[in-house]
């Protein structure tokens, strides 16, 4: 099992909104910033969000995120078929002295 | 534009050592944390370890006894060695960059990944 818990899958129709959760603990999310990564089929992960809620240059504002306590959330609005991918949260785990990822969430745009 | 490229054998025999190299182009190598991350087929991401400035390393505790990461700044390369491999080490191996040590610094550049299969 992953240290960070994500739902295995989420789905929604084009144009709709979807939320992906990432649950952790006081050793990881509760104490550290969270980043989110998008992995399109057959490609390497791509940075989507850093410092829990900031977007790198080039990432559309349809992607947003937040953190509260020991959980983090990624929101995607105005869903497009091109958003179909696996999404991973990640952060540092202080008790393990290691970087940890969530198990990943597969987004299906119906 | 920073680019990372993994290279190394695609097939490794059980009990042998997996060796990969990541070549960095388009940027400095000396002021960043360089990482290895792997992804077994159909599964999630697992951080293997990182290196900074040739002698500061951190490893995933679950792999620490078998992992070694080194840095050759003159060649702009860093390398991974994983000993005593088994089929469970079959994965796509990615190299990736972080600009700092704290969690505020994400993995901002990734290599395309290379599939390493452990099989006799």
Boltz contact constraints between the chains, C-beta under 6 A:
constraints:
  - contact:
      token1: [A, 32]
      token2: [B, 103]
      max_distance: 6.0
  - contact:
      token1: [A, 33]
      token2: [B, 103]
      max_distance: 6.0
  - contact:
      token1: [A, 33]
      token2: [B, 104]
      max_distance: 6.0
  - contact:
      token1: [A, 35]
      token2: [B, 106]
      max_distance: 6.0
  - contact:
      token1: [A, 44]
      token2: [B, 94]
      max_distance: 6.0
  - contact:
      token1: [A, 44]
      token2: [B, 110]
      max_distance: 6.0
  - contact:
      token1: [A, 44]
      token2: [B, 112]
      max_distance: 6.0
  - contact:
      token1: [A, 44]
      token2: [B, 113]
      max_distance: 6.0
  - contact:
      token1: [A, 45]
      token2: [B, 110]
      max_distance: 6.0
  - contact:
      token1: [A, 47]
      token2: [B, 106]
      max_distance: 6.0
  - contact:
      token1: [A, 47]
      token2: [B, 108]
      max_distance: 6.0
  - contact:
      token1: [A, 50]
      token2: [B, 106]
      max_distance: 6.0
  - contact:
      token1: [A, 51]
      token2: [B, 104]
      max_distance: 6.0
  - contact:
      token1: [A, 88]
      token2: [B, 45]
      max_distance: 6.0
  - contact:
      token1: [A, 91]
      token2: [B, 103]
      max_distance: 6.0
  - contact:
      token1: [A, 92]
      token2: [B, 103]
      max_distance: 6.0
  - contact:
      token1: [A, 96]
      token2: [B, 61]
      max_distance: 6.0
  - contact:
      token1: [A, 98]
      token2: [B, 60]
      max_distance: 6.0
  - contact:
      token1: [A, 99]
      token2: [B, 47]
      max_distance: 6.0
  - contact:
      token1: [A, 101]
      token2: [B, 45]
      max_distance: 6.0
  - contact:
      token1: [A, 103]
      token2: [B, 44]
      max_distance: 6.0
  - contact:
      token1: [A, 104]
      token2: [B, 44]
      max_distance: 6.0
